Amino acid sequence: MDADLEQPFVNFLSASTGLPASVCHRLVLDVLANYDETIEEFVQRRHQELKNDAGLKNEEIYKKIVSEIPHRRFSAPTLTKRQVRRLIYG
């Protein structure tokens, strides 16, 4: 993100939290990087997280990913479990 676009977010966070601007700048960059994923990257990352960290089975994972997609920053069509599976395994 362009530094001119980041600065209003940094200023807002610094003013509302009292944190130093340098900490707020790092926070803004981290949040924006997390929400800069494509839908394909998000699906693949979440599949690995839910499989490895949460120990969920694929059917549970597909359902969870489908429910999370509408709450993400990117706009995406509603995906079926089959489409989620295809994004993961090709």
C-alpha positions as a printed Julia matrix, in Angstrom:
90×3 Matrix{Float64}:
   0.0     0.0    0.0
   1.15    3.53  -0.77
   2.59    5.39   2.23
   0.16    8.29   1.63
  -2.75    5.87   1.98
  -1.29    4.2    5.09
  -0.77    7.41   7.06
  -4.45    8.13   7.85
  -4.77    4.62   9.32
  -1.58    5.1   11.35
  -2.77    8.49  12.62
  -6.18    7.11  13.58
  -4.72    4.14  15.47
  -2.15    6.26  17.23
  -4.74    8.83  18.31
  -7.31    6.26  19.41
  -4.95    3.89  21.23
  -2.11    6.11  22.42
   0.41    3.74  20.83
   3.5     5.2   19.14
   3.14    5.88  15.41
   5.9     3.36  14.64
   3.93    0.56  16.34
   0.72    1.63  14.58
   2.52    1.68  11.22
   3.71   -1.88  11.74
   0.2    -2.92  12.79
  -1.35   -1.34   9.69
   1.15   -3.11   7.42
   0.52   -6.47   9.14
  -3.27   -6.16   8.88
  -3.18   -5.05   5.25
  -0.8    -7.87   4.33
  -3.12  -10.4    5.96
  -6.11   -9.11   4.02
  -4.24   -8.79   0.72
  -4.61  -12.49  -0.09
  -6.41  -13.74  -3.15
  -9.3   -16.09  -2.55
  -7.11  -18.98  -3.72
  -4.34  -18.09  -1.25
  -6.86  -17.69   1.57
  -8.52  -21.07   0.88
  -5.21  -22.9    0.7
  -3.81  -21.2    3.82
  -6.97  -21.8    5.88
  -7.12  -25.43   4.77
  -3.59  -25.99   6.05
  -4.28  -24.12   9.31
  -7.5   -25.98  10.03
  -6.0   -29.34   9.09
  -2.69  -28.96  10.93
  -3.56  -26.69  13.87
  -7.2   -27.53  14.55
  -7.07  -31.15  13.43
 -10.31  -30.87  11.51
 -11.38  -33.32   8.8
 -11.83  -32.07   5.23
 -15.65  -31.99   5.32
 -15.52  -29.75   8.41
 -12.8   -27.63   6.82
 -14.74  -27.07   3.59
 -17.84  -26.01   5.51
 -15.84  -23.62   7.7
 -13.99  -22.05   4.76
 -17.24  -21.54   2.84
 -18.71  -19.77   5.89
 -15.62  -17.53   6.35
 -15.3   -16.31   2.75
 -18.13  -13.74   2.86
 -16.45  -12.06   5.84
 -13.14  -11.5    4.09
 -11.94   -8.31   2.42
 -11.95   -9.67  -1.11
 -15.27  -10.01  -2.85
 -15.87  -13.48  -4.08
 -18.73  -15.52  -5.37
 -20.23  -18.06  -3.03
 -18.19  -21.25  -3.34
 -19.48  -24.77  -2.98
 -17.52  -27.37  -1.03
 -16.51  -28.91  -4.37
 -15.06  -25.58  -5.54
 -13.15  -25.2   -2.25
 -11.78  -28.72  -2.67
 -10.7   -27.91  -6.26
  -8.88  -24.76  -5.1
  -6.94  -26.86  -2.61
  -6.12  -29.87  -4.74
  -6.43  -28.47  -8.28
